[in-house]
Amino acid sequence: MQNKQAHSSIVGRRMRERREALGLAQEKVGVAIGLDESSARARISRYELGVHEAPVPTAKQIATALKVPLAYLYCEDDSTATLLVALHKLNVKERASWTQKFLTDLTAA
Protein backbone atom coordinates (compact mmCIF):
# COMPACT_ATOMS: atom_id res chain seq x y z
CA MET A 1 0.00 0.00 0.00
CA GLN A 2 2.89 2.36 0.70
CA ASN A 3 4.12 2.15 -2.93
CA LYS A 4 0.66 3.08 -4.17
CA GLN A 5 0.63 6.12 -1.86
CA ALA A 6 4.06 7.24 -3.07
CA HIS A 7 3.02 6.68 -6.67
CA SER A 8 -0.20 8.65 -6.21
CA SER A 9 1.63 11.52 -4.56
CA ILE A 10 4.03 11.82 -7.53
CA VAL A 11 1.14 11.91 -10.01
CA GLY A 12 -0.80 14.36 -7.85
CA ARG A 13 2.20 16.59 -7.29
CA ARG A 14 2.99 16.69 -11.01
CA MET A 15 -0.63 17.45 -11.87
CA ARG A 16 -0.82 20.29 -9.35
CA GLU A 17 2.55 21.81 -10.30
CA ARG A 18 1.78 21.79 -14.01
CA ARG A 19 -1.78 23.06 -13.55
CA GLU A 20 -0.53 25.95 -11.42
CA ALA A 21 2.29 26.71 -13.86
CA LEU A 22 -0.34 27.07 -16.59
CA GLY A 23 -2.52 29.21 -14.31
CA LEU A 24 -5.47 26.82 -14.57
CA ALA A 25 -8.10 26.23 -11.92
CA GLN A 26 -8.89 22.66 -10.90
CA GLU A 27 -12.42 23.11 -12.20
CA LYS A 28 -11.15 24.20 -15.62
CA VAL A 29 -8.96 21.09 -15.94
CA GLY A 30 -11.83 18.87 -14.83
CA VAL A 31 -14.25 20.39 -17.31
CA ALA A 32 -11.62 20.15 -20.07
CA ILE A 33 -11.47 16.38 -19.58
CA GLY A 34 -15.24 16.03 -19.61
CA LEU A 35 -16.15 16.07 -15.92
CA ASP A 36 -19.37 17.71 -14.82
CA GLU A 37 -18.79 21.29 -13.73
CA SER A 38 -20.32 20.62 -10.30
CA SER A 39 -17.81 17.88 -9.43
CA ALA A 40 -14.78 18.82 -11.54
CA ARG A 41 -12.88 20.75 -8.86
CA ALA A 42 -13.40 18.10 -6.19
CA ARG A 43 -12.33 15.24 -8.47
CA ILE A 44 -9.15 17.00 -9.64
CA SER A 45 -8.40 17.94 -6.03
CA ARG A 46 -8.68 14.28 -4.96
CA TYR A 47 -6.29 13.24 -7.73
CA GLU A 48 -3.80 15.97 -6.77
CA LEU A 49 -3.95 15.06 -3.08
CA GLY A 50 -3.53 11.35 -3.82
CA VAL A 51 -6.88 10.49 -2.22
CA HIS A 52 -7.86 8.80 -5.49
CA GLU A 53 -5.65 7.66 -8.34
CA ALA A 54 -6.82 8.64 -11.81
CA PRO A 55 -7.28 5.66 -14.13
CA VAL A 56 -4.74 5.73 -16.96
CA PRO A 57 -7.27 6.88 -19.60
CA THR A 58 -8.27 9.76 -17.32
CA ALA A 59 -4.63 10.57 -16.55
CA LYS A 60 -4.00 10.69 -20.30
CA GLN A 61 -6.82 13.22 -20.72
CA ILE A 62 -5.42 15.27 -17.85
CA ALA A 63 -1.94 15.19 -19.39
CA THR A 64 -3.40 16.42 -22.68
CA ALA A 65 -5.26 19.23 -20.89
CA LEU A 66 -2.00 20.16 -19.12
CA LYS A 67 -0.01 19.98 -22.40
CA VAL A 68 2.42 17.33 -21.18
CA PRO A 69 3.09 13.72 -22.17
CA LEU A 70 1.47 11.09 -19.96
CA ALA A 71 4.91 9.89 -18.82
CA TYR A 72 5.48 13.28 -17.19
CA LEU A 73 2.75 12.61 -14.63
CA TYR A 74 4.33 9.32 -13.57
CA CYS A 75 7.98 10.39 -13.70
CA GLU A 76 9.63 10.26 -10.27
CA ASP A 77 12.76 12.23 -11.25
CA ASP A 78 12.28 16.00 -11.56
CA SER A 79 15.06 16.48 -14.12
CA THR A 80 13.68 13.75 -16.36
CA ALA A 81 10.17 15.19 -16.01
CA THR A 82 11.46 18.59 -17.12
CA LEU A 83 13.16 16.98 -20.09
CA LEU A 84 9.94 15.17 -21.03
CA VAL A 85 8.06 18.49 -21.11
CA ALA A 86 10.77 20.09 -23.24
CA LEU A 87 10.71 17.19 -25.71
CA HIS A 88 6.92 17.29 -25.81
CA LYS A 89 7.03 20.93 -26.93
CA LEU A 90 9.05 20.00 -30.04
CA ASN A 91 7.34 19.03 -33.25
CA VAL A 92 7.83 15.50 -34.58
CA LYS A 93 10.70 16.45 -36.92
CA GLU A 94 12.55 18.41 -34.21
CA ARG A 95 12.06 15.58 -31.72
CA ALA A 96 13.45 13.00 -34.16
CA SER A 97 16.45 15.22 -34.94
CA TRP A 98 17.16 15.86 -31.25
CA THR A 99 16.82 12.16 -30.42
CA GLN A 100 19.21 11.17 -33.21
CA LYS A 101 21.79 13.73 -32.09
CA PHE A 102 21.45 12.60 -28.48
CA LEU A 103 21.92 8.94 -29.39
CA THR A 104 24.89 9.77 -31.63
CA ASP A 105 26.53 11.79 -28.83
CA LEU A 106 25.79 9.03 -26.33
CA THR A 107 27.41 6.30 -28.41
CA ALA A 108 30.41 8.52 -29.16
CA ALA A 109 31.11 9.11 -25.48
Number of C-alpha atoms within 10 A of each C-alpha: 6 7 8 11 13 13 18 22 21 21 24 25 18 21 27 22 12 18 20 13 10 11 9 14 14 20 19 17 22 23 17 17 17 12 16 13 13 11 12 20 18 14 19 25 18 14 21 23 18 20 14 16 19 19 9 10 10 13 20 18 17 23 22 15 17 21 15 22 18 20 16 23 25 19 17 16 10 11 9 13 19 14 12 18 16 12 18 15 14 12 9 11 9 12 15 13 10 14 13 12 11 12 11 11 10 9 7 7 6
